[in-house]
């Protein structure tokens, strides 16, 4: 059940990464320069209240240090890269572990 959820989440994140990459590509072609939209900017445009809520929660529940250098550096990365890495991570979590040939003989 959890494996199916991770696969679905991975597929959704991969689709979002492709959309973000296409948007950056079209902006790059239109501006005649490379445009890489940071995740912070896309999240701010999509749902600004949830970004503020996440910042407050991390600062209160964990530590303000976690938000400032750690999460802000992730938010400064291009959206498509962060989403693609998350998609890969969830896909790897959803994959079946191959049995080693020694395990099939009971060793």
MDTraj code that builds the backbone (N, CA, C; nanometers):
import mdtraj as md
import numpy as np

residues = "UNK UNK UNK UNK UNK UNK UNK UNK UNK UNK UNK UNK UNK UNK UNK UNK UNK UNK UNK UNK UNK UNK UNK UNK UNK UNK UNK UNK UNK UNK UNK UNK UNK UNK UNK UNK UNK UNK UNK UNK UNK UNK UNK UNK UNK UNK UNK UNK UNK UNK UNK UNK UNK UNK UNK UNK UNK UNK UNK UNK UNK UNK UNK UNK UNK UNK UNK UNK UNK UNK UNK UNK UNK UNK UNK UNK UNK UNK UNK UNK UNK UNK UNK UNK UNK UNK UNK UNK UNK UNK UNK UNK UNK UNK UNK UNK UNK UNK UNK UNK UNK UNK UNK UNK UNK UNK UNK".split()
xyz = np.array([
    [0.0826, -0.1190, 0.0000],
    [0.0000, 0.0000, 0.0000],
    [0.0874, 0.1258, 0.0000],
    [0.1875, 0.1255, 0.0859],
    [0.2769, 0.2403, 0.0931],
    [0.3604, 0.2513, -0.0337],
    [0.3960, 0.1376, -0.0912],
    [0.4735, 0.1365, -0.2150],
    [0.3932, 0.2008, -0.3288],
    [0.2651, 0.1725, -0.3364],
    [0.1797, 0.2319, -0.4400],
    [0.1658, 0.3818, -0.4186],
    [0.1556, 0.4234, -0.2938],
    [0.1474, 0.5670, -0.2647],
    [0.2758, 0.6384, -0.3066],
    [0.3904, 0.5778, -0.2765],
    [0.5179, 0.6377, -0.3154],
    [0.5330, 0.6439, -0.4672],
    [0.4865, 0.5408, -0.5378],
    [0.4919, 0.5437, -0.6842],
    [0.4053, 0.6554, -0.7399],
    [0.2860, 0.6701, -0.6850],
    [0.1960, 0.7758, -0.7310],
    [0.2540, 0.9125, -0.7013],
    [0.3091, 0.9289, -0.5829],
    [0.3715, 1.0555, -0.5463],
    [0.4914, 1.0842, -0.6356],
    [0.5686, 0.9829, -0.6662],
    [0.6838, 0.9987, -0.7546],
    [0.6401, 1.0409, -0.8942],
    [0.5353, 0.9812, -0.9444],
    [0.4854, 1.0165, -1.0770],
    [0.4334, 1.1599, -1.0797],
    [0.3626, 1.2005, -0.9752],
    [0.3136, 1.3384, -0.9683],
    [0.4267, 1.4394, -0.9596],
    [0.5280, 1.4084, -0.8801],
    [0.6437, 1.4976, -0.8691],
    [0.7212, 1.5049, -0.9999],
    [0.7313, 1.3928, -1.0696],
    [0.7992, 1.3926, -1.1987],
    [0.7233, 1.4772, -1.3009],
    [0.5918, 1.4680, -1.2989],
    [0.5106, 1.5503, -1.3889],
    [0.5280, 1.6985, -1.3571],
    [0.5291, 1.7324, -1.2287],
    [0.5493, 1.8717, -1.1888],
    [0.6886, 1.9201, -1.2279],
    [0.7891, 1.8323, -1.2166],
    [0.9251, 1.8693, -1.2567],
    [0.9323, 1.8955, -1.4067],
    [0.8638, 1.8143, -1.4844],
    [0.8621, 1.8357, -1.6290],
    [0.7921, 1.9659, -1.6656],
    [0.6827, 1.9964, -1.5982],
    [0.6123, 2.1226, -1.6231],
    [0.7026, 2.2409, -1.5882],
    [0.7696, 2.2331, -1.4738],
    [0.8592, 2.3415, -1.4334],
    [0.9763, 2.3558, -1.5310],
    [1.0278, 2.2445, -1.5808],
    [1.1381, 2.2506, -1.6769],
    [1.0928, 2.3115, -1.8089],
    [0.9735, 2.2766, -1.8541],
    [0.9214, 2.3341, -1.9783],
    [0.8966, 2.4843, -1.9616],
    [0.8454, 2.5243, -1.8471],
    [0.8252, 2.6679, -1.8226],
    [0.9576, 2.7437, -1.8230],
    [1.0598, 2.6878, -1.7588],
    [1.1908, 2.7524, -1.7605],
    [1.2491, 2.7555, -1.9010],
    [1.2277, 2.6493, -1.9772],
    [1.2791, 2.6443, -2.1131],
    [1.2114, 2.7489, -2.2017],
    [1.0802, 2.7621, -2.1903],
    [1.0113, 2.8616, -2.2725],
    [1.0494, 3.0036, -2.2316],
    [1.0682, 3.0274, -2.1023],
    [1.1143, 3.1597, -2.0581],
    [1.2558, 3.1868, -2.1086],
    [1.3386, 3.0844, -2.1102],
    [1.4753, 3.1005, -2.1595],
    [1.4768, 3.1340, -2.3087],
    [1.3917, 3.0675, -2.3851],
    [1.3849, 3.0964, -2.5277],
    [1.3311, 3.2369, -2.5519],
    [1.2313, 3.2767, -2.4753],
    [1.1730, 3.4095, -2.4940],
    [1.2688, 3.5214, -2.4547],
    [1.3497, 3.4997, -2.3515],
    [1.4405, 3.6043, -2.3034],
    [1.5800, 3.5984, -2.3661],
    [1.6072, 3.4952, -2.4460],
    [1.7396, 3.4760, -2.5063],
    [1.8506, 3.4657, -2.4017],
    [1.8182, 3.4108, -2.2875],
    [1.9150, 3.3839, -2.1816],
    [1.8604, 3.2690, -2.0979],
    [1.9457, 3.2083, -2.0195],
    [1.9025, 3.0952, -1.9369],
    [1.8248, 3.1468, -1.8165],
    [1.7047, 3.0960, -1.7997],
    [1.6193, 3.1344, -1.6869],
    [1.5941, 3.0093, -1.6023],
    [1.6345, 3.0146, -1.4764],
    [1.6104, 2.9068, -1.3813],
    [1.5292, 2.9639, -1.2650],
    [1.4037, 2.9274, -1.2592],
    [1.3156, 2.9790, -1.1550],
    [1.3388, 2.9030, -1.0257],
    [1.3734, 2.9745, -0.9165],
    [1.3941, 2.9044, -0.7901],
    [1.2631, 2.8509, -0.7326],
    [1.2745, 2.7470, -0.6536],
    [1.1573, 2.6850, -0.5925],
    [1.0821, 2.7852, -0.5044],
    [1.1559, 2.8721, -0.4372],
    [1.0931, 2.9718, -0.3510],
    [0.9971, 3.0605, -0.4304],
    [1.0390, 3.1009, -0.5485],
    [0.9555, 3.1889, -0.6302],
    [0.8295, 3.1174, -0.6782],
    [0.8442, 2.9922, -0.7210],
    [0.7268, 2.9162, -0.7648],
    [0.6309, 2.8889, -0.6494],
    [0.6852, 2.8555, -0.5320],
    [0.6002, 2.8295, -0.4152],
    [0.5310, 2.9585, -0.3710],
    [0.6015, 3.0692, -0.3771],
    [0.5427, 3.1985, -0.3402],
    [0.4291, 3.2333, -0.4361],
    [0.4479, 3.2043, -0.5630],
    [0.3454, 3.2333, -0.6629],
    [0.2260, 3.1404, -0.6481],
    [0.2504, 3.0148, -0.6126],
    [0.1445, 2.9147, -0.6052],
    [0.0622, 2.9255, -0.4764],
    [0.1283, 2.9306, -0.3614],
    [0.0582, 2.9328, -0.2324],
    [0.1424, 3.0078, -0.1287],
    [0.1334, 3.1407, -0.1269],
    [0.2190, 3.2173, -0.0349],
    [0.1898, 3.1917, 0.1128],
    [0.0655, 3.1649, 0.1468],
    [0.0334, 3.1430, 0.2879],
    [0.0934, 3.0121, 0.3392],
    [0.0998, 2.9101, 0.2545],
    [0.1582, 2.7837, 0.2995],
    [0.3093, 2.7952, 0.3159],
    [0.3740, 2.8789, 0.2367],
    [0.5180, 2.9010, 0.2527],
    [0.5470, 2.9675, 0.3869],
    [0.4673, 3.0669, 0.4208],
    [0.4846, 3.1331, 0.5511],
    [0.4531, 3.0387, 0.6660],
    [0.3501, 2.9571, 0.6496],
    [0.3146, 2.8606, 0.7544],
    [0.4252, 2.7569, 0.7726],
    [0.4847, 2.7128, 0.6621],
    [0.5944, 2.6166, 0.6719],
    [0.7149, 2.6774, 0.7415],
    [0.7436, 2.8020, 0.7107],
    [0.8561, 2.8690, 0.7751],
    [0.8321, 2.8832, 0.9255],
    [0.7132, 2.9220, 0.9648],
    [0.6828, 2.9352, 1.1070],
    [0.6878, 2.7999, 1.1770],
    [0.6348, 2.6956, 1.1120],
    [0.6343, 2.5644, 1.1753],
    [0.7759, 2.5123, 1.1951],
    [0.8599, 2.5253, 1.0933],
    [0.9971, 2.4762, 1.1043],
    [1.0724, 2.5545, 1.2110],
    [1.0517, 2.6858, 1.2149],
    [1.1224, 2.7681, 1.3129],
    [1.0789, 2.7367, 1.4552],
    [0.9511, 2.7056, 1.4740],
    [0.9009, 2.6778, 1.6085],
    [0.9238, 2.5322, 1.6495],
    [0.8954, 2.4386, 1.5600],
    [0.9022, 2.2976, 1.5964],
    [1.0457, 2.2449, 1.5989],
    [1.1255, 2.2855, 1.5031],
    [1.2614, 2.2330, 1.4978],
    [1.3600, 2.3337, 1.5559],
    [1.4012, 2.4276, 1.4734],
    [1.4953, 2.5296, 1.5180],
    [1.5045, 2.6337, 1.4066],
    [1.5193, 2.7621, 1.4397],
    [1.5322, 2.8627, 1.3338],
    [1.6539, 2.8384, 1.2443],
    [1.7574, 2.7752, 1.2972],
    [1.8769, 2.7453, 1.2185],
    [1.8460, 2.6522, 1.1016],
    [1.7485, 2.5624, 1.1193],
    [1.7143, 2.4678, 1.0138],
    [1.6558, 2.5408, 0.8938],
    [1.5742, 2.6417, 0.9179],
    [1.5130, 2.7144, 0.8071],
    [1.6153, 2.8014, 0.7345],
    [1.6895, 2.8795, 0.8103],
    [1.7728, 2.9817, 0.7476],
    [1.8772, 2.9251, 0.6528],
    [1.9747, 2.8486, 0.6929],
    [2.0719, 2.8055, 0.5917],
    [2.0304, 2.6799, 0.5151],
    [1.9606, 2.5884, 0.5810],
    [1.9358, 2.4581, 0.5195],
    [1.8216, 2.4651, 0.4177],
    [1.7045, 2.4996, 0.4642],
    [1.5881, 2.4978, 0.3756],
    [1.5939, 2.6124, 0.2751],
    [1.6477, 2.7260, 0.3126],
    [1.6580, 2.8364, 0.2171],
    [1.7511, 2.8011, 0.1014],
    [1.8530, 2.7223, 0.1261],
    [1.9399, 2.6818, 0.0160],
    [1.8678, 2.5859, -0.0791],
    [1.7810, 2.5009, -0.0265],
    [1.7010, 2.4136, -0.1120],
    [1.5999, 2.4956, -0.1907],
    [1.5404, 2.5961, -0.1255],
    [1.4427, 2.6804, -0.1933],
    [1.5054, 2.7688, -0.2997],
    [1.6349, 2.7905, -0.2939],
    [1.7037, 2.8718, -0.3944],
    [1.7384, 2.7902, -0.5190],
    [1.7281, 2.6595, -0.5116],
    [1.7583, 2.5727, -0.6267],
    [1.6435, 2.5801, -0.7274],
    [1.6721, 2.5462, -0.8526],
    [1.5647, 2.5459, -0.9536],
    [1.4539, 2.4476, -0.9170],
    [1.3325, 2.4873, -0.9451],
    [1.2158, 2.4055, -0.9095],
    [1.2209, 2.2676, -0.9722],
    [1.2562, 2.2622, -1.1008],
    [1.2556, 2.1335, -1.1694],
    [1.3584, 2.0379, -1.1096],
    [1.4700, 2.0903, -1.0620],
    [1.5738, 2.0034, -1.0059],
    [1.5291, 1.9445, -0.8718],
    [1.4711, 2.0280, -0.7865],
    [1.4256, 1.9805, -0.6556],
    [1.3132, 1.8785, -0.6714],
    [1.2190, 1.9088, -0.7597],
    [1.1074, 1.8167, -0.7812],
    [1.1551, 1.6856, -0.8435],
    [1.2501, 1.6925, -0.9341],
    [1.3031, 1.5702, -0.9950],
    [1.3775, 1.4852, -0.8929],
    [1.4552, 1.5474, -0.8061],
    [1.5253, 1.4718, -0.7016],
    [1.4280, 1.4066, -0.6039],
    [1.3217, 1.4781, -0.5691],
    [1.2197, 1.4176, -0.4828],
    [1.1501, 1.3013, -0.5526],
    [1.1239, 1.3163, -0.6819],
    [1.0608, 1.2081, -0.7576],
    [1.1511, 1.0857, -0.7604],
    [1.2807, 1.1068, -0.7801],
    [1.3749, 0.9946, -0.7804],
    [1.3805, 0.9285, -0.6428],
    [1.3806, 1.0096, -0.5377],
    [1.3870, 0.9539, -0.4021],
    [1.2632, 0.8690, -0.3712],
    [1.1453, 0.9174, -0.4076],
    [1.0246, 0.8394, -0.3819],
    [1.0167, 0.7165, -0.4720],
    [1.0678, 0.7255, -0.5942],
    [1.0701, 0.6088, -0.6821],
    [1.1629, 0.5021, -0.6263],
    [1.2763, 0.5436, -0.5719],
    [1.3674, 0.4460, -0.5120],
    [1.3078, 0.3843, -0.3859],
    [1.2316, 0.4633, -0.3111],
    [1.1674, 0.4089, -0.1913],
    [1.0564, 0.3104, -0.2283],
    [0.9983, 0.3260, -0.3471],
    [0.8871, 0.2405, -0.3886],
    [0.9322, 0.1146, -0.4604],
    [1.0584, 0.1057, -0.4972],
    [1.1015, -0.0104, -0.5756],
    [1.1135, -0.1339, -0.4876],
    [1.0989, -0.2469, -0.5513],
    [1.1131, -0.3735, -0.4798],
    [1.2606, -0.4079, -0.4687],
    [1.2965, -0.4560, -0.3555],
    [1.4351, -0.4965, -0.3331],
    [1.4582, -0.6312, -0.3988],
    [1.5618, -0.6392, -0.4798],
    [1.5929, -0.7651, -0.5449],
    [1.6563, -0.8605, -0.4443],
    [1.6158, -0.9852, -0.4538],
    [1.6749, -1.0848, -0.3659],
    [1.8110, -1.1235, -0.4187],
    [1.9033, -1.1321, -0.3291],
    [2.0356, -1.1781, -0.3692],
    [2.0278, -1.3275, -0.3933],
    [2.1129, -1.3781, -0.4770],
    [2.1053, -1.5191, -0.5123],
    [2.1381, -1.6081, -0.3942],
    [2.2150, -1.5582, -0.2953],
    [2.2452, -1.6392, -0.1774],
    [2.1214, -1.6588, -0.0904],
    [2.0325, -1.5586, -0.0881],
    [1.9118, -1.5676, -0.0046],
    [1.8166, -1.6740, -0.0568],
    [1.8190, -1.7015, -0.1852],
    [1.7269, -1.8003, -0.2402],
    [1.7653, -1.9433, -0.2006],
    [1.8877, -1.9636, -0.1548],
    [1.9306, -2.0958, -0.1113],
    [1.9286, -2.1101, 0.0400],
    [1.8810, -2.0098, 0.1096],
    [1.8702, -2.0181, 0.2549],
    [1.9993, -1.9927, 0.3279],
    [2.0966, -1.9373, 0.2636],
    [2.2265, -1.9126, 0.3283],
    [2.2267, -1.7840, 0.4051],
])
top = md.Topology()
chain = top.add_chain()
for i, resn in enumerate(residues, 1):
    res = top.add_residue(resn, chain, resSeq=i)
    for name in ("N", "CA", "C"):
        top.add_atom(name, md.element.get_by_symbol(name[0]), res)
traj = md.Trajectory(xyz[None], top)
